[in-house]
Amino acid sequence: MEEEYKNYPFYSWVPKPLGIIFMIILFVPMITMSGVYSANSGEMMSGLGIQSEYIAFAGFCTSIGMAAFSPFFYELVCIRREKMMCIVGFSILFLLSFVCAQTDSLFILGLCSLLMGFVRQTLLMAHLFVLIRYGFGIEATKNITPGCEPTTEEAWDAVDSEKMVSQPVIYLFFMIIGQLGTWLTAWLAYAYEWQYVYHFMMAFMLAGIIIVFFTMPYHKYPMPKFPITMSKFGNVTVFSIMLCSFAYVMVFGKTLDWFDDPTIRISTVVCLIFTALFIYLEKTRRSPYFIMEVFQLRVINYGIMLFFLLMVCNSSAMFVNVFTNVGMKIDNWQNATLGNWVMVGYTVGLIFAVIARAKNVHLKWMYCLGFLFIGGYALFMYFEVQNDGMYERMKWPIIIRSTGMMLLYSLISTIANQRMPYRFMSTWVCIMLTVRMVIAPCIGSALYTNVLQHRQQYYVTRFAQDYDRTSIETAKAYDQTVMGMQYQGKSVTEAQNMAAMSVKGKVQVQATLVSIKEMAGWTFYGCLVCAGLMLVIPWRKRNIKELTREYLLKNVDVKSLGRR
């Protein structure tokens, strides 16, 4: 049996360097695959005649599916059936991607995105642990198995120090592949039709299946039975409906005028009912899907707060896209190319994290620095947003913001995992993904888009007063536009209408740019407040004695925990 698993998951004839390349290739569809792609959102909206909110909602459904997988985290990563999981998972993703490419129904698009998120995260986590074992010879599952916690201060400190280095590296790997996937989908949408993005990903699925089929043997399942009970999928359904209804309210609220629309009111009631039902189920079931005791840990609550603040502040990333689209008139392909500069910022953030570990810098200073970087990005945009903005200069705010994001994104988990009992690990992953990818981005995007709309309306009304016939410059520009349209063969009425539209467009552009500048200033002050908060919070490590007492005196059956 040991000989069989010596080169796991590949056949013995596959050399390790080639095997590592194959595994990295398999990561690309796992990370990139989605029900919708932001890079081709414009083409998809025009092709199907749907709103941008459809794209945003489907994207959040994918994130919800990823979070819903998390309580199965321990059970599924311990399965040593890489070939079976990849073939089945890629086949499911292939079919779901085909459906997403054909439908214009919000329900079907959201449902497929939800299922894709669940399958994607399953493959991603299982594949990551296999890669760590195959490439580095480290059995990482021992660091998540309940009952295998360190028992001394020194051992816990060693584990926490290891996480401070390993987690930023893992995040950098995932984020770079994700950005390259975004760039690739943008190029496909630009060079061909938006459906080609789905077709390309489907082809990638087939390539992945072929690689797995010919390079990996079938390994027998080492456990006596499948570790997941079907009863937990009821909790998955309740959890998913709860978050999907929340996302619907946040995404469509602005478009549907919030609670004036009956669908928003119904979704709010559904969210509240299913939230109460979820809490009841978790409190009353012998084998819970989500361990509610996790909120008793201070480090977990710190992690929730930090991720919430980070992702709300990071919603300001829209400043660059809005500015380049409105002020510079560039397309999604150029925006995606510009977005590749985040990889530089991610790398710089990783270097900061490694240096901090080497110098034994307290995490609070790194968190403070992370928010200062995001604040620096907002300050840059405050001074940069103008009518004559330069495309080449936009790489600097992207690098600055992504540096701060990488610092916070990767190191927040370090404080949240600090001396955390392993039985809470899967629940923490669920909380992390829910807050980081669903709740905070939903609230952040709703906040920024609604404020932007409100300020745009205010400045349109204000600037329109300067664009009337009593203004000599405005009247002159209007008359010149009318004459130019007439020279092109337009009638007087058509020429006047086109001139009026030209003036209106200038007003709207100016109002948008001023609104972005104003919101960037507010974001800067918000980041300063967050940075100061990092310095005043009492960052105390969890008491090892309390941890020991929790395990030894709370009638915890370690074997049953291992099954969960």
VMD Tcl script that draws the C-alpha trace (Angstrom):
set ca {
  {0.00 0.00 0.00}
  {2.88 2.37 0.86}
  {4.47 1.70 -2.51}
  {1.17 2.41 -4.23}
  {0.97 5.86 -2.64}
  {4.67 6.66 -3.03}
  {4.13 8.92 -6.06}
  {0.52 9.81 -5.19}
  {-1.54 10.96 -7.05}
  {0.40 10.05 -10.24}
  {1.67 6.85 -11.77}
  {5.24 5.96 -10.84}
  {6.47 6.81 -14.37}
  {5.47 10.49 -13.99}
  {8.53 12.51 -12.86}
  {7.89 14.95 -10.05}
  {8.66 18.17 -12.00}
  {6.17 17.15 -14.69}
  {3.63 16.14 -12.05}
  {3.90 19.55 -10.37}
  {3.35 21.25 -13.73}
  {0.25 19.11 -14.33}
  {-1.14 19.99 -10.90}
  {-0.57 23.71 -11.43}
  {-2.33 23.47 -14.81}
  {-5.31 21.83 -13.09}
  {-5.50 24.77 -10.69}
  {-6.30 27.20 -13.53}
  {-9.88 26.04 -14.22}
  {-10.48 25.42 -10.52}
  {-9.69 29.03 -9.67}
  {-11.02 30.70 -12.84}
  {-14.22 28.74 -13.47}
  {-17.40 30.70 -12.71}
  {-20.99 31.13 -13.75}
  {-20.18 34.63 -15.03}
  {-16.97 36.48 -15.82}
  {-16.52 40.17 -15.06}
  {-14.23 40.58 -18.05}
  {-17.00 39.79 -20.54}
  {-19.86 41.29 -18.55}
  {-20.44 44.13 -21.00}
  {-20.64 41.83 -24.02}
  {-22.82 39.38 -22.09}
  {-25.27 42.09 -21.05}
  {-25.63 43.43 -24.58}
  {-25.87 39.93 -26.08}
  {-28.56 38.69 -23.69}
  {-30.22 42.02 -22.91}
  {-29.74 41.63 -19.14}
  {-28.79 44.09 -16.40}
  {-25.35 44.35 -14.82}
  {-26.97 43.26 -11.56}
  {-27.51 39.81 -13.08}
  {-23.74 39.46 -13.45}
  {-23.04 40.70 -9.92}
  {-25.68 38.45 -8.35}
  {-24.45 35.35 -10.19}
  {-20.91 36.16 -9.06}
  {-22.04 36.30 -5.44}
  {-23.87 32.99 -5.90}
  {-20.56 31.40 -6.87}
  {-19.01 32.77 -3.68}
  {-21.94 31.46 -1.63}
  {-21.44 28.00 -3.09}
  {-17.75 28.15 -2.13}
  {-18.64 29.12 1.44}
  {-21.31 26.39 1.66}
  {-18.62 23.76 0.97}
  {-16.50 24.80 3.94}
  {-18.14 22.72 6.72}
  {-17.16 19.64 4.68}
  {-13.60 20.93 4.54}
  {-11.93 18.37 6.79}
  {-13.82 15.35 5.49}
  {-13.20 16.06 1.81}
  {-9.53 17.06 1.93}
  {-8.75 13.77 3.67}
  {-10.13 11.76 0.75}
  {-7.31 10.25 -1.27}
  {-9.20 9.78 -4.53}
  {-7.75 12.60 -6.63}
  {-8.54 10.97 -9.98}
  {-12.18 10.33 -9.15}
  {-12.74 13.80 -7.67}
  {-11.12 15.61 -10.62}
  {-12.96 13.65 -13.33}
  {-16.36 13.93 -11.62}
  {-15.81 17.57 -10.61}
  {-14.59 18.71 -14.03}
  {-17.47 16.90 -15.72}
  {-20.01 18.68 -13.51}
  {-18.33 22.05 -14.13}
  {-18.35 21.34 -17.88}
  {-22.12 20.78 -17.92}
  {-22.86 23.77 -15.68}
  {-20.68 26.03 -17.81}
  {-22.58 24.94 -20.92}
  {-25.90 25.82 -19.25}
  {-24.60 29.23 -18.14}
  {-23.53 30.00 -21.71}
  {-27.04 29.27 -23.03}
  {-29.45 30.71 -20.45}
  {-30.79 34.21 -19.93}
  {-32.73 33.25 -16.78}
  {-31.50 34.83 -13.54}
  {-32.69 31.82 -11.51}
  {-30.89 29.24 -13.67}
  {-27.76 31.40 -13.89}
  {-27.71 31.86 -10.11}
  {-28.37 28.17 -9.39}
  {-25.64 27.00 -11.76}
  {-23.22 29.54 -10.29}
  {-24.05 28.31 -6.78}
  {-23.37 24.67 -7.72}
  {-20.21 25.63 -9.56}
  {-18.91 27.43 -6.49}
  {-19.51 24.35 -4.31}
  {-17.79 21.97 -6.74}
  {-14.98 24.41 -7.46}
  {-14.09 24.90 -3.80}
  {-14.21 21.16 -3.19}
  {-11.71 20.53 -5.96}
  {-9.58 23.51 -4.97}
  {-9.09 22.52 -1.34}
  {-8.60 18.81 -2.00}
  {-6.16 19.56 -4.82}
  {-4.19 22.04 -2.68}
  {-3.54 19.52 0.08}
  {-2.54 16.89 -2.48}
  {-0.10 19.37 -4.09}
  {1.45 20.21 -0.72}
  {1.98 16.52 -0.02}
  {3.23 15.71 -3.52}
  {5.47 18.74 -4.04}
  {6.86 19.26 -0.54}
  {6.31 15.94 1.21}
  {4.21 17.60 3.94}
  {1.02 16.00 5.19}
  {-0.82 19.26 5.85}
  {-4.01 17.51 6.99}
  {-2.41 16.95 10.39}
  {-2.71 20.71 10.99}
  {-6.50 20.58 10.63}
  {-7.29 17.22 12.30}
  {-9.18 17.66 15.61}
  {-7.22 16.23 18.51}
  {-3.79 16.92 16.94}
  {-3.37 20.40 18.44}
  {-0.07 21.43 20.04}
  {-0.04 21.21 23.82}
  {2.63 23.78 24.70}
  {3.18 27.50 24.24}
  {6.29 26.88 22.14}
  {4.55 24.41 19.83}
  {1.63 26.78 19.25}
  {3.99 29.67 18.53}
  {5.83 27.51 16.00}
  {2.57 26.62 14.22}
  {1.45 30.27 14.19}
  {4.82 31.38 12.80}
  {4.59 28.76 10.06}
  {1.13 30.03 9.09}
  {2.40 33.61 8.93}
  {4.79 32.60 6.14}
  {2.84 29.84 4.36}
  {-0.54 31.59 4.12}
  {0.72 34.68 2.24}
  {2.53 32.38 -0.23}
  {-0.62 30.32 -0.82}
  {-2.75 33.44 -1.23}
  {-0.22 34.91 -3.67}
  {-0.35 31.74 -5.76}
  {-4.15 31.72 -5.90}
  {-4.50 35.45 -6.54}
  {-1.96 35.51 -9.38}
  {-3.61 32.57 -11.14}
  {-7.00 34.22 -10.62}
  {-5.79 37.48 -12.17}
  {-4.25 35.67 -15.14}
  {-7.57 33.89 -15.61}
  {-9.40 37.24 -15.56}
  {-7.00 38.64 -18.16}
  {-7.42 35.58 -20.36}
  {-11.23 35.73 -20.26}
  {-11.10 39.44 -21.07}
  {-8.94 38.74 -24.12}
  {-11.30 36.01 -25.32}
  {-14.32 38.30 -24.94}
  {-12.48 41.09 -26.77}
  {-11.08 38.99 -29.63}
  {-14.11 36.76 -30.17}
  {-17.66 36.55 -28.80}
  {-18.52 36.44 -25.09}
  {-19.65 32.80 -25.44}
  {-16.08 31.84 -26.32}
  {-15.10 32.38 -22.69}
  {-17.39 29.52 -21.67}
  {-16.29 27.38 -24.60}
  {-12.64 27.92 -23.72}
  {-13.22 26.96 -20.10}
  {-15.14 23.89 -21.22}
  {-12.15 22.94 -23.39}
  {-9.92 23.43 -20.36}
  {-12.17 21.04 -18.43}
  {-11.75 18.40 -21.11}
  {-7.98 18.93 -21.13}
  {-7.93 18.50 -17.36}
  {-9.93 15.28 -17.57}
  {-7.53 13.91 -20.21}
  {-4.47 14.78 -18.08}
  {-5.97 13.16 -15.00}
  {-7.17 10.07 -16.88}
  {-3.78 9.21 -18.38}
  {-1.44 10.28 -15.56}
  {-3.29 9.24 -12.39}
  {-4.20 5.72 -11.29}
  {-7.36 4.95 -9.39}
  {-6.60 4.71 -5.69}
  {-8.87 2.83 -3.38}
  {-10.67 4.89 -0.79}
  {-8.69 4.51 2.47}
  {-11.65 5.12 4.78}
  {-14.40 2.54 5.48}
  {-17.19 4.72 4.12}
  {-17.95 8.09 2.63}
  {-17.54 10.63 5.46}
  {-20.39 13.03 4.63}
  {-23.91 12.42 5.86}
  {-26.67 13.52 3.49}
  {-28.56 15.13 6.38}
  {-26.10 18.02 6.32}
  {-27.17 18.98 2.83}
  {-30.43 20.29 4.34}
  {-28.32 22.78 6.26}
  {-26.46 23.59 3.04}
  {-29.77 24.45 1.36}
  {-30.90 26.67 4.25}
  {-27.50 28.38 4.38}
  {-27.48 29.02 0.63}
  {-31.04 30.42 0.51}
  {-30.22 32.70 3.46}
  {-27.19 34.22 1.74}
  {-28.69 34.30 -1.77}
  {-31.69 36.30 -0.54}
  {-29.31 38.67 1.27}
  {-27.22 39.11 -1.88}
  {-30.36 39.75 -3.96}
  {-31.40 42.58 -1.64}
  {-27.94 44.17 -1.68}
  {-27.40 43.84 -5.44}
  {-30.85 44.77 -6.77}
  {-31.78 47.24 -4.02}
  {-30.53 50.30 -5.87}
  {-32.09 49.29 -9.19}
  {-35.47 48.34 -7.71}
  {-35.63 51.31 -5.29}
  {-35.12 49.14 -2.22}
  {-38.18 48.38 -0.13}
  {-40.58 50.05 -2.52}
  {-40.25 46.89 -4.60}
  {-42.14 43.75 -3.44}
  {-39.32 41.36 -4.46}
  {-36.90 43.20 -2.17}
  {-39.38 42.99 0.72}
  {-39.99 39.28 0.09}
  {-36.25 38.57 -0.14}
  {-35.65 40.39 3.15}
  {-38.32 38.32 4.91}
  {-36.93 35.11 3.39}
  {-33.43 36.05 4.57}
  {-34.63 36.64 8.14}
  {-36.71 33.45 8.26}
  {-33.92 31.24 6.92}
  {-31.38 32.87 9.21}
  {-33.52 31.96 12.22}
  {-34.07 28.45 10.80}
  {-30.33 27.99 10.26}
  {-29.52 28.99 13.84}
  {-32.23 26.65 15.16}
  {-30.93 23.70 13.13}
  {-27.36 24.25 14.26}
  {-28.39 24.53 17.90}
  {-30.53 21.40 17.93}
  {-28.66 18.88 15.74}
  {-26.27 16.33 17.21}
  {-23.87 16.68 14.28}
  {-24.04 20.35 13.31}
  {-23.05 21.69 9.95}
  {-21.78 24.89 11.56}
  {-20.29 24.96 15.12}
  {-21.83 28.02 16.81}
  {-19.35 27.89 19.70}
  {-16.76 29.38 17.38}
  {-18.06 32.89 18.15}
  {-16.85 32.46 21.74}
  {-13.27 32.79 20.49}
  {-12.03 36.38 20.51}
  {-9.59 35.76 17.65}
  {-12.45 34.64 15.41}
  {-14.39 37.82 16.13}
  {-11.25 39.83 15.39}
  {-10.91 38.02 12.08}
  {-14.54 38.75 11.16}
  {-14.11 42.43 11.98}
  {-10.88 42.71 9.99}
  {-12.23 40.95 6.91}
  {-15.37 43.09 7.00}
  {-13.41 46.35 7.20}
  {-10.97 45.20 4.53}
  {-13.56 44.16 1.96}
  {-15.74 47.23 2.50}
  {-12.69 49.47 2.00}
  {-11.55 47.34 -0.94}
  {-14.89 47.98 -2.66}
  {-13.29 51.32 -3.54}
  {-11.46 49.40 -6.30}
  {-14.38 50.54 -8.46}
  {-12.80 54.02 -8.58}
  {-10.22 52.97 -11.17}
  {-12.73 51.15 -13.39}
  {-15.27 53.95 -13.29}
  {-12.61 56.58 -13.94}
  {-11.05 54.73 -16.88}
  {-14.44 53.87 -18.40}
  {-16.00 57.31 -18.02}
  {-12.98 59.58 -18.17}
  {-10.81 57.67 -20.65}
  {-13.38 55.59 -22.57}
  {-11.30 52.39 -22.43}
  {-12.84 48.92 -22.86}
  {-12.88 45.81 -20.64}
  {-9.82 44.35 -22.36}
  {-7.71 47.42 -21.53}
  {-9.07 47.43 -17.98}
  {-8.16 43.77 -17.54}
  {-4.67 44.44 -18.90}
  {-4.32 47.33 -16.49}
  {-5.51 45.04 -13.70}
  {-2.47 42.79 -14.22}
  {-0.49 45.30 -12.17}
  {-2.14 43.81 -9.09}
  {0.34 40.96 -9.37}
  {3.13 43.44 -8.64}
  {1.24 44.71 -5.60}
  {0.56 41.17 -4.38}
  {4.26 40.34 -4.64}
  {5.26 43.49 -2.75}
  {2.70 42.64 -0.06}
  {4.19 39.15 0.26}
  {7.68 40.64 0.67}
  {6.40 42.90 3.44}
  {4.79 39.89 5.17}
  {8.01 37.83 4.96}
  {10.13 40.71 6.26}
  {7.70 41.26 9.12}
  {7.97 37.59 10.04}
  {11.77 37.74 9.93}
  {11.84 40.87 12.11}
  {9.15 39.46 14.46}
  {6.93 42.51 13.86}
  {3.60 42.45 15.70}
  {0.67 41.80 13.42}
  {-1.10 45.00 14.48}
  {1.56 47.07 12.69}
  {1.09 45.04 9.53}
  {-2.68 45.48 9.68}
  {-2.21 49.21 10.23}
  {0.18 49.37 7.26}
  {-2.29 47.47 5.08}
  {-5.08 49.99 5.71}
  {-2.63 52.86 5.16}
  {-1.78 51.42 1.74}
  {-5.47 51.28 0.80}
  {-5.85 54.81 2.14}
  {-2.85 55.85 0.03}
  {-4.59 54.43 -3.01}
  {-7.70 56.48 -2.24}
  {-5.60 59.62 -1.76}
  {-3.86 59.01 -5.10}
  {-7.24 58.74 -6.83}
  {-8.43 61.93 -5.12}
  {-5.67 63.95 -6.77}
  {-5.57 61.95 -10.02}
  {-9.25 62.03 -11.01}
  {-9.57 64.79 -13.59}
  {-10.66 65.32 -17.16}
  {-7.14 64.82 -18.53}
  {-6.27 61.62 -16.67}
  {-3.46 59.43 -18.06}
  {-3.96 55.70 -18.60}
  {-0.30 54.92 -17.82}
  {-0.55 56.46 -14.34}
  {-3.39 54.16 -13.29}
  {-0.97 51.33 -12.56}
  {0.24 53.10 -9.42}
  {-3.05 53.16 -7.49}
  {-3.62 49.52 -8.47}
  {-0.19 48.51 -7.14}
  {-0.68 50.49 -3.92}
  {-4.15 49.07 -3.22}
  {-3.20 45.47 -4.02}
  {-0.16 45.72 -1.74}
  {-2.36 46.70 1.18}
  {-4.96 44.13 0.26}
  {-2.36 41.34 0.15}
  {-1.01 42.29 3.57}
  {-4.45 42.21 5.14}
  {-5.94 39.41 3.05}
  {-3.22 36.93 3.92}
  {-2.39 37.91 7.49}
  {-5.91 38.26 8.86}
  {-6.24 34.49 8.81}
  {-3.07 34.33 10.89}
  {-4.63 36.17 13.81}
  {-7.93 34.34 13.41}
  {-6.16 30.95 13.41}
  {-4.01 31.85 16.40}
  {-4.21 28.89 18.79}
  {-7.64 27.99 17.40}
  {-8.85 24.45 18.18}
  {-8.81 22.40 15.00}
  {-12.41 21.32 15.39}
  {-13.38 24.92 14.59}
  {-11.26 25.05 11.44}
  {-13.98 24.17 8.92}
  {-16.43 26.56 10.58}
  {-13.84 29.33 10.47}
  {-13.25 28.71 6.75}
  {-17.01 29.03 6.21}
  {-17.13 32.29 8.19}
  {-14.07 33.63 6.40}
  {-15.43 32.97 2.92}
  {-18.91 34.22 3.85}
  {-17.68 37.52 5.27}
  {-14.82 38.00 2.81}
  {-16.61 37.06 -0.41}
  {-20.32 37.62 0.27}
  {-21.45 39.80 3.18}
  {-18.75 42.50 3.19}
  {-18.49 42.85 -0.64}
  {-22.30 42.97 -0.92}
  {-22.52 45.72 1.69}
  {-19.45 47.51 0.34}
  {-20.60 47.49 -3.30}
  {-24.13 48.53 -2.29}
  {-22.71 51.36 -0.18}
  {-20.36 52.67 -2.86}
  {-22.78 52.34 -5.79}
  {-25.64 54.00 -3.91}
  {-23.48 56.85 -2.67}
  {-22.05 57.28 -6.19}
  {-25.55 57.45 -7.68}
  {-26.71 59.96 -5.07}
  {-23.69 62.23 -5.54}
  {-23.97 61.98 -9.33}
  {-27.55 63.19 -9.20}
  {-26.54 66.04 -6.91}
  {-23.71 67.22 -9.16}
  {-25.71 66.76 -12.38}
  {-28.33 69.15 -10.99}
  {-25.63 71.54 -9.82}
  {-23.57 71.54 -13.04}
  {-26.60 71.69 -15.33}
  {-27.20 75.25 -14.13}
  {-23.95 76.27 -15.79}
  {-24.85 74.64 -19.09}
  {-27.62 76.83 -20.44}
  {-27.98 79.37 -23.19}
  {-27.11 82.22 -20.86}
  {-23.53 80.95 -20.73}
  {-21.52 82.33 -23.66}
  {-19.16 79.33 -23.82}
  {-21.97 76.80 -23.57}
  {-24.05 78.57 -26.21}
  {-21.06 78.75 -28.54}
  {-20.27 75.03 -28.11}
  {-23.95 74.18 -28.62}
  {-24.20 76.22 -31.83}
  {-20.98 74.75 -33.21}
  {-22.27 71.22 -32.58}
  {-25.58 72.03 -34.30}
  {-23.78 73.44 -37.33}
  {-21.44 70.46 -37.50}
  {-24.34 68.03 -37.47}
  {-26.10 69.99 -40.22}
  {-22.97 69.89 -42.39}
  {-23.13 66.08 -42.05}
  {-26.63 66.05 -43.49}
  {-28.72 66.08 -40.30}
  {-31.93 68.03 -40.08}
  {-32.22 71.04 -37.77}
  {-34.22 69.06 -35.20}
  {-31.79 66.11 -35.29}
  {-28.82 68.44 -34.99}
  {-30.32 70.24 -32.00}
  {-31.14 66.97 -30.24}
  {-27.62 65.65 -30.80}
  {-26.12 68.89 -29.50}
  {-28.28 68.68 -26.39}
  {-27.17 65.08 -25.85}
  {-23.54 66.15 -26.19}
  {-23.98 68.81 -23.50}
  {-25.81 66.34 -21.27}
  {-23.01 63.80 -21.68}
  {-20.41 66.36 -20.64}
  {-22.43 67.17 -17.53}
  {-22.77 63.51 -16.59}
  {-19.04 62.83 -17.09}
  {-18.09 65.83 -14.96}
  {-20.57 64.84 -12.24}
  {-19.20 61.28 -12.17}
  {-15.58 62.41 -11.91}
  {-16.32 64.85 -9.09}
  {-18.32 62.16 -7.26}
  {-15.41 59.72 -7.53}
  {-13.02 62.36 -6.20}
  {-15.31 63.10 -3.26}
  {-15.79 59.41 -2.39}
  {-12.03 58.82 -2.62}
  {-11.54 61.47 0.05}
  {-14.08 59.80 2.32}
  {-12.40 56.43 1.76}
  {-9.03 57.91 2.72}
  {-10.39 59.14 6.06}
  {-12.14 55.79 6.62}
  {-8.87 53.91 6.09}
  {-7.10 56.22 8.53}
  {-9.73 55.39 11.15}
  {-9.29 51.65 10.47}
  {-5.50 51.98 10.72}
  {-5.81 53.75 14.06}
  {-8.23 51.10 15.29}
  {-5.63 48.41 14.61}
  {-3.26 50.09 17.07}
  {-5.70 50.45 19.98}
  {-7.33 46.98 19.89}
  {-5.88 44.66 22.57}
  {-4.26 41.87 20.52}
  {-3.91 39.11 23.12}
  {-3.08 35.50 22.32}
  {-5.51 32.80 23.35}
  {-4.64 31.31 26.73}
  {-3.23 27.81 26.28}
  {-4.67 26.74 29.65}
  {-8.18 27.63 28.55}
  {-7.62 25.67 25.37}
  {-6.52 22.61 27.31}
  {-9.42 22.87 29.70}
  {-11.83 23.11 26.79}
  {-10.61 19.85 25.30}
  {-10.13 17.87 28.46}
  {-13.05 18.95 30.60}
  {-15.87 19.53 28.11}
  {-16.57 15.86 27.42}
  {-15.24 16.14 23.90}
  {-15.00 12.82 22.06}
  {-11.92 13.26 19.89}
  {-12.86 10.31 17.66}
  {-16.28 11.76 16.90}
  {-14.69 15.11 16.20}
  {-12.42 13.42 13.70}
  {-15.46 11.99 11.90}
  {-16.99 15.45 11.74}
}
mol new
graphics top color blue
foreach p $ca { graphics top sphere $p radius 0.5 }
foreach p [lrange $ca 0 end-1] q [lrange $ca 1 end] { graphics top cylinder $p $q radius 0.2 }
display resetview
